[in-house]
Amino acid sequence: MNEGIVAVELTGDEPVAWLRESLEQGAAISQHVLPLVESKHGRFSVLVPRNVKHEALSNLREGGVASTKLVDIALGAQLEKFSKAGNNLLYVEDEFREVGNAWLEKMQSNYLIFDTRVVHWADLSMMNGLQAVSFIQKASHGYPLNAFVASVRADTPDAQRHATAGTLAVEIAAATRVVIVSAFDGETFLLWDMGFE
C-alpha cells in the first residue's frame, strides 16, 4: 500500500450507517446488498493518511482528511489485491446516466441496464490499479459512489436478459466480496470487506 495512506479499520455504528445511506440511494445491486449490511460482519476501513487524527474519522461526511491523488494510488493497490484473490469483476452504479444517454457510447465501457439505471463493469484482471480507479471515477461522479468487487461475470450470453429480469443484480450482490463507497466529502473511500472466504 502507498506509504502515506493506510487502511484504518472503523468499528461501531458510524461506518454501517454511512454505508447504508449510500446504498439506499443506489440502483439494483445496492438494493440487493443493502439487507446484508444489517449483519455487520466483515471489516470496515477507510483509506486515510497515516498521521490522520482518529477524531477526524468520526464523521464520514466531512472532508479535510486526505489528498485524493494519494488515496487513488492506495485504492488502486487494494483493487489489485482483490483481483489477485479472484474477485476480479468491478461494478459501479452510475448515479446520473440512464438509458439513452449519449455519453454511454463515448465512455466505451461495458455496462448493464437495470430498469433505467446504468451499471458499468470492468474486469480488474485486465487493468492495473490506477486504471481501475480511473474507471470508477468515470463511471460515477462522487456521491453516492457505490462500487462492488465480485466474482460474477456480466458478459455471459444470458447476462443482458438476466439484467432485464433483475436476477443478475441478485447474483452480483450475492457474489460481492467488497463494497466501496465515497466518504469524507469524496476525498477517500469506505471499504466494506464482507469477509467471505
C-alpha positions in Angstrom: 0.0 0.0 0.0 1.2 3.6 -0.6 3.4 4.5 2.4 1.5 7.8 3.1 -2.0 6.2 3.0 -3.2 3.4 5.3 -6.4 1.4 5.7 -7.8 2.3 9.1 -10.4 -0.1 10.5 -13.5 1.5 11.7 -15.9 0.0 14.3 -19.2 1.0 15.7 -22.3 2.3 14.1 -20.9 5.2 12.0 -19.5 3.1 9.1 -22.5 0.9 9.0 -24.8 4.0 8.9 -22.8 5.7 6.2 -22.7 2.5 4.0 -26.4 2.1 4.5 -27.1 5.7 3.5 -25.0 5.4 0.3 -26.6 2.1 -0.7 -30.1 3.4 -0.1 -29.5 5.9 -2.9 -28.1 3.3 -5.2 -29.5 1.2 -8.0 -30.3 -2.5 -8.3 -27.1 -4.0 -6.9 -27.1 -1.6 -3.9 -30.7 -2.6 -3.2 -29.7 -6.3 -3.0 -26.6 -5.7 -1.0 -28.4 -3.4 1.5 -30.0 -6.2 3.5 -26.6 -7.7 4.1 -25.4 -4.6 5.9 -27.5 -5.5 8.9 -25.4 -8.5 9.6 -22.4 -6.1 10.3 -20.0 -8.9 9.6 -16.8 -8.2 7.8 -14.4 -5.3 8.1 -15.0 -1.6 7.6 -12.0 0.5 6.7 -11.1 3.9 5.3 -8.1 4.9 3.3 -6.5 7.9 5.0 -3.1 9.4 5.7 -1.0 7.6 8.3 -0.9 10.6 10.5 -4.6 11.5 10.5 -6.1 12.1 13.9 -8.6 9.5 14.8 -11.1 12.1 15.9 -11.3 13.2 12.3 -12.6 9.8 11.4 -15.8 10.1 13.5 -17.8 11.9 10.8 -17.6 10.3 7.4 -19.4 13.3 5.8 -16.7 16.0 6.5 -13.7 16.5 4.2 -10.2 17.7 5.0 -8.7 14.3 5.8 -6.9 13.1 2.6 -5.3 14.1 -0.7 -7.3 12.4 -3.4 -4.2 11.6 -5.5 -2.6 9.6 -2.8 -5.9 7.9 -2.0 -6.3 6.9 -5.6 -2.9 5.1 -5.5 -3.9 3.3 -2.3 -7.3 2.3 -3.7 -5.6 1.0 -6.9 -3.3 -1.2 -4.8 -6.4 -2.5 -2.9 -8.2 -3.3 -6.2 -5.2 -5.2 -7.5 -5.1 -7.2 -4.2 -8.8 -8.1 -4.6 -8.3 -9.1 -8.2 -5.4 -11.4 -7.3 -7.7 -13.0 -4.7 -10.1 -14.0 -7.5 -12.6 -11.2 -7.0 -11.9 -9.6 -10.3 -15.2 -8.0 -11.5 -15.8 -4.4 -10.7 -19.4 -3.0 -10.9 -20.0 0.8 -10.5 -23.5 2.2 -10.3 -23.9 5.4 -12.4 -25.9 7.9 -10.4 -26.5 10.2 -13.4 -26.7 8.4 -16.7 -29.8 6.5 -17.7 -30.9 4.6 -20.8 -30.4 6.6 -23.9 -27.6 8.9 -22.6 -25.3 9.7 -25.4 -22.3 9.7 -23.1 -22.6 6.0 -22.6 -21.2 5.2 -26.1 -18.4 7.8 -25.7 -17.2 6.1 -22.5 -16.6 2.9 -24.3 -17.1 0.8 -21.2 -19.2 -2.3 -20.6 -22.5 -1.6 -19.0 -25.7 -3.2 -18.0 -29.2 -1.6 -17.7 -31.3 -2.3 -14.6 -34.7 -0.7 -15.1 -33.4 2.6 -16.5 -30.3 2.8 -14.3 -26.8 2.1 -15.7 -24.2 -0.1 -14.0 -20.7 0.0 -15.6 -18.5 -3.0 -15.2 -14.9 -4.0 -15.9 -12.6 -7.0 -15.5 -10.0 -6.0 -12.9 -7.6 -8.6 -14.2 -7.4 -6.7 -17.5 -6.2 -3.4 -15.9 -3.8 -2.1 -13.3 -5.0 -0.5 -10.1 -4.8 3.1 -11.3 -6.8 2.2 -14.4 -9.4 0.7 -12.2 -9.6 3.8 -10.1 -10.0 5.9 -13.3 -12.8 3.6 -14.4 -14.6 4.1 -11.1 -14.2 7.9 -11.4 -15.6 8.0 -14.9 -18.5 5.7 -14.1 -19.6 7.6 -11.0 -19.4 11.3 -10.2 -18.7 11.1 -6.5 -21.8 10.7 -4.4 -23.3 8.3 -3.9 -20.4 6.3 -5.3 -21.4 2.7 -4.9 -18.9 0.1 -6.4 -18.8 -3.6 -5.9 -16.0 -6.1 -6.3 -17.4 -9.5 -7.1 -16.8 -12.8 -8.9 -19.9 -12.9 -11.2 -19.3 -12.1 -14.8 -21.6 -9.8 -16.7 -20.5 -10.9 -20.2 -22.2 -14.3 -20.3 -24.7 -14.9 -23.1 -27.6 -14.6 -20.7 -26.3 -11.5 -18.8 -28.5 -8.9 -20.5 -31.6 -11.0 -20.2 -30.9 -11.5 -16.5 -30.2 -7.8 -16.0 -33.6 -7.0 -17.5 -35.3 -9.6 -15.3 -33.4 -8.3 -12.3 -31.9 -11.7 -11.5 -28.3 -10.6 -12.4 -28.4 -7.9 -9.8 -29.2 -10.6 -7.2 -26.4 -12.8 -8.5 -23.9 -9.9 -8.4 -25.0 -8.9 -4.9 -24.6 -12.5 -3.7 -21.1 -12.7 -5.2 -20.0 -9.3 -3.9 -17.0 -9.5 -1.6 -16.1 -5.8 -1.2 -18.3 -2.7 -1.3 -16.6 0.7 -2.0 -18.4 4.0 -1.3 -17.1 7.5 -1.2 -16.5 9.1 2.2 -15.2 12.3 3.7 -16.8 14.6 1.1 -15.5 12.5 -1.8 -11.8 12.7 -0.7 -11.5 9.0 0.1 -13.4 5.7 0.4 -15.0 3.5 2.9 -14.4 -0.2 2.1 -16.6 -3.0 3.4 -14.7 -6.3 3.1 -17.6 -8.6 3.7 -15.3 -11.3 5.0 -16.5 -14.3 2.9 -13.9 -16.9 2.0 
